[in-house]
Amino acid sequence: MIIERKEYLNKLITWKDKQLIKIVTGVRRCGKSVLLKMYQDYLKNNGVKESQIVTINFEDLDYEELTNYKKLDNYLKEKLIPNKMTYIFLDEIQNVDQFPKVLDSFYIKDNVDIYVTGSNAHMLSSEIATMISGRYIQIEMLPLSFKEYMESTGNMNDRGIKYTEYLQNSSFPYALQLKNQPDEIRDYLEGIYNTIVVKDIVHRKNITDTMMLKNILKFVFDNIGNPLSSKKISDTMTSLGRKINSRTVEKYLEAFSESYIIYPAKRYNIKGKEYLKSLEKYYIVDIGMRYMLLGSKMMDTGHILENVVYLELLRRGYDVYVGKIDNYEVNFVAQNHKGTIYYQVALIVRDEKTLQRELRPLQAIRDHYPKVILTMDEDPEIQYDGIRRINARDWLLGLTD
């Protein structure tokens, strides 16, 4: 089953033939390779010949010798077609040593359109990005949204049941083919998890204490939506008899973020309009993977909804922060070129005390940007002095903005 990831596909189509390197990043198995394949089909359906398309997946042993940048450069030069556009697709480019040299070399050639994918943000770290600075655009890809999951089922009915399925079965596209096979889904997610930990983190960062690394990742998975600091994590580990210093914890958290398995949400002072350095929150790329790791501890439904909303805001192109106003916290401050939207996320607000608790932080904000409470209550939209209360599943499905 192939799900057409229309939003990502349309982004590639928009940048077609523009003189910029297109870099698609995201966690392993989120659909980057399939996206490139769909885009290649689009090109062929619009007059591009097979001979004009060069595609290499650097996780395929057939191309192992091309992970040397000079050999790759020579190989690609031989594939160029004079006076015609050549479309070059390089999958998992981070496996090529000094790959920016190759990208830079082909960027300056006429009639070349370059597309690359990577499963590790380290590939865009400052020293690498400097070489191709201003010459690339990044498209950040995530696993399936709830809307994409619903569409994949063939209808938009039973959304309550399907929301639970979406969380437990995973948002990774291939998991759809394993539906109603919980053991197979678990094995599949465990495979992705171990590949990320071992291949993208342990080997890349030369980490020797794999057990400690996994313990910290498990701790972060167990604490989505809670304020965390490297000191808090190191103190917790030490109290459990697993001594580690906060600097090492920072190194591990950075490695998790670079592999797109966790996403840090920094804090933002709404009154002072400044970013705060302490007590970030962390959200994870897939709730199904959390279920695989933690089992029954999965039932933290409020924080899980928060996690789902956070990822959806990223999909919609927002920079997302945790808001602070006076002594209150606003779950999300979502900012883009159009402005800011404030979101509170709560499982249910039928109880008046709970409702007032969720309204208070938004009421404390004195600007005129939109303010929204997202909840699982199956009620029509309600407004409280301009603050909208919306059903979270409606919002996730794009039925209301």
N, C-alpha and C positions, 0 to 999 in steps of 0.2 A: 504494500500500500504506500503510494507516494502522495504526500500532502503538498499541495502547491503553496509555498510560503510567499504569498503574493506581495506582501509589503517589502520583504527583502529583495525579491525578484525585481520589483518595480524600481528599487533603488539602483540595482545594477544596470537596468535598462536606461535609467536617467543619465547615468555616467558613461554610457557606451561611447566609445571613440573619443572621449575627452582625454586630454593629455595629463592624466593623473594615474598613479598606481592605485588600484582598488584593493584594499586589504580587508578581508572578512575575518573577524576574530570571534572566539567564543569557546565554551567548554567542549571537550571531546564529545562526539556523537550527537551534537545539537542540530546537525543537518547541513553543515557547511559544504561538504563534498556533493551532497544531493542538490544543494542550491546551485553550485557551479554546473552540474550536469543539466539541470533545468534551464539554466541560462544558455548553455551551449545548444540545447534543443531549440530555444528561442532564436538564436543566431541562425541556425540551419534553416529554420522555417521562414527566415527573412533574408534569404539570398546568400548567406555565407557558406562557402564550400567547406567540406570536411578537411581538405588540405590546408585551409587557413587557420585551423584550430590545433594548437599544440597543448597537450595536457599531461601533467606529471604528478603522481602522488608519491611523495617522498617516504611514505610508510610502506610502499610496495618494494619488495626486495629487488625487483627487476630494475629499479632505478637507483640502487644503492650507490653505484660509483658516481652518480651525478650529484651526490651530496658534497662533492668537491666543487667549489665555486668556479674554478677555471674550466673543468670538464663540462659543467652545466652551461657555462657561457659559450663554449665551442659548439655544444650540442644544439643550443637554441639558435645560434647564428646560421647553422646549416638548414634549419627549418623555415627561415624567413623566405617569403615569396616576394620577388621584386615587384614594386609598383602596386602591391595589393596589401590590404590590412591583414596582419597576422595577429590572432588572438591567443595570448599565452596564459595558461592556467597552471599555477604552481601550488599544489595542495600540501599543507603542513610544511611550509617553507622554513620553519625554525630548525628543521633537521639539516639544513644546508649551512656549512660553515661560511662565515662572511657573506651571507646572502645579499646584504644591501649593495655590495659592489656589483652584483649581477643586475639587480633591479635598476640601479643608477645607470649602468651601461646601456640597458635596453630602453630606459625612459627617454634618453636623448636621441634615439633612432626614430626615423619617420615610419609611419604605417605599422606601429606596434601598439597593441592595447593589452595591458598587463593586469591580471587578476591573481591574487594570492590569498591563501588562508593560513591561519595559525591558531594553535590551541594554547598559546602561552604569551601573556602580555609582555614578558621580558623581551620579546622580539621587537617591541616598540619602546624599549627603555631609552633613556636620553641619549646614550652614546650611539645607538643604532639609528634612532629617529633623526639625529643631527645630519647624518649622511644623506637621508632622503627627505629632509625637512621641507615642507611646502610642496612636496611632489606626490603626496598620497592623500587619499581620503580613507577613513576607517569606518567600516560598517560592523557594528557590534551585534552579534547574533545570540539569541537565547533559545532554549528548547520551546516546545509548543505553549502558546498562550491557552487560557481556558476556552476562548472563542475558537481557536484552531482545533482544539480537542473536540469541542462540541460539533464543529463542522465535519470532522473526520468520522463521526458516528452516523452521518447521513441525515440527521434531523436535529432540531433544537428543542426537543421535548425532554422531559425528565431531568431537568437541569440540576435538581438537588442530588439525585442519585449519581449523575455524571460528574458533579463537582467532587463528590467523595471518591469516585473512581479516578478522577484526574489526579487527586492528591496521592492515593495509595498506589496506583498503577504506574505513576511517573509521567513526567511531561517530555521525556526523551522520545523522539518520533518512533524509533523502532519498537518501543514497548507496546505500541498499539497492536503490533502483530502478535504479541504475547498475551493479549487480553484473556482473562479468565484462566491464566496459568501463573498463579502467584509464585510458585517455586522457580519457574523459568525467568520471571521478571526479576526476582531477587538475585538470581545468578548473573543475569545481564547487568544489573546495576552494580553488583559487587565487582564485576569485571571492569566497568568504567572507573569505579572508585579506586580500585587497585592500580589501574593503569595511570591514573592521574597522580596518585600518591607516589608510586615507584618511578614511573618514567618521567613525569613532568616536574616532580619535586625532589625526591631523594637523589636521583642521578644528577639532575641539573644543578642542584644546590649542594651536592656532596654531603648530604646529611647522614650521619652514622646511627643516630638513635631513632630508628623507624617507629618503634613502639611509642616513644614519647610524642613523636609527630602525630601519630594516629590518635593518641589520647587527647591531644589538644584539639585536633579537628573534630573529634567526637564531642568534646566539651562545647565548642562553638556551635555545632549542630544542635546541641541540647539547649542552647541559650539564645536562639534567634530572637531578636527584638528586645533583648536585655542589654543595658549599658555594660560594656566590657572595656577593660584596659589590659595591657600586657602585664602590669603588676598584679591586677586582680587574678588573672589566669595563672601566673607563676605562683602566687600565694596559695591558690586553690590546689594546684598540683603538688606543691611542697607539703601542704597539710595532709595530702593523701599518701605522703611518703615517696613522692616522685620529684625530687629536687630539680629545679630548672630556674635560670635567671630570666628577668623580664626582657633583656636584649635578645636572647635566643627565641623567646616567644614572639617578639616583634618580627624576627627573621622568618619564623614559620608562618605568621599571619600574612606577611607580604607574599610569601610563596603560594599560599592558598588563593590569595586575590589574583596573583599573576596567572594562575591556572583556571581562573573563572569558576572555581567551585564555591567560593564565598564572595560576597560583595559588601564592602564597608560603607556605612552611611554616616558621614560626619555630622557634627552638631552645628547648628546655625542660630545665632542670637538674632531674633526677629527685630527687637527694638534697636539694637546697636548695629544691625546689618553687618555682622562680622562672623567669620567661621571660627568655631572653637576647636581647640586641639585635643581636649580630653574626652574620655568615655564615648567612643564611637559605638554604634550598634552594628551587628553583622546579620546579613540575610544570606540564604543559601540558594544555589542554582536550581535545586529540584527537591520537592518535599518527599517524593517517592524514595529518594536516596536516604533521606532522614529516617523514614519508616524502616528501610532496610537496615540501617545502623542501630536504631534505638528501639525498634519494635513498638510495644504498647505505650512507650513514653511519647509516642506520636500525638496523643490526644490533647495537645495544647492548642485547641482550635482557634483561640483568639490571636496568638502570635503567628500561627500558620496563615490565617487570613491576611494578617499584616504583611507577611512574607510574599504572598501571592500578589497583593496590591503593589508592593514595592517593585517587584519584577515587571509588573504591567506598566508602571510609570516609566521604568527604564525603556521598555519596548516602545512607548509612545514618545520617546525622545527627550525626556526630562532629565535634568540633573536633580538628584533627590537627596535631601538632607533631613535630619531630625531637628525639629524646631524647638527653641527655648524662648519662652516669654514670661518674665517675672519668675514665679516658682512653678510655672506650668510647663508641660511638654506638649507639643503638637507632633503627632506621629510623623507626618511628612510635609516638608516644604518642597514643592515641585516647581522648578524654574526652567524656562526656555526663553527663546528670543521674543516670544509673545508676552511674557510676564510670569506671574507667580500664581499658584493655586495651593491652598492649605487643605490638608486632609487629616481627619481623625478616622480611625478604623476601630470598630467595636463589634463584637459578635451580636449582641442584642442590646437595645436601649429602651425596652418596654417599661422597665422600672424607672420611675421619675428621678430617683437619686442617681442612677447610672446615666440617664440622659443629661442631667445637669452637670455631672462630672465631665462628660465628653464635650458639652457645649462651652464650658467655662474657658478653656484655653483659647478657643476660637473667638469668643466674645472679648477676650483681653487684647486681641489684635486690632489696632486702630486704622489700618489702611483699608483700601476698598477692593483688594483682590478677592476672587471667589473663595468661599469657605464651604467645605463639604464634609459631612459625616457619612461614611460607608458602613452599612450594617447588614446582617443576614436577615433582619426582620422583613417578612413578606408583606410590606405595607406600600401603598402608593407614596410617591415623593411628598415630603412635608417640608415646610420652611419655617425657621425660627429667626425672625428679624434678619432675613437675608441669608442665613446659614441653611444650606440644603441638606436634607437627610435622604439618602438614596440607597436602594437595595444594591449590595455589593455585586451580586451576580449580574444584575442588569448592567451595571457599570463595566464589569469585566467583559460582557458580551457586546459592548458598544451601543447598547440600546438607549443610553443616556450619557451625556458628557460630564 
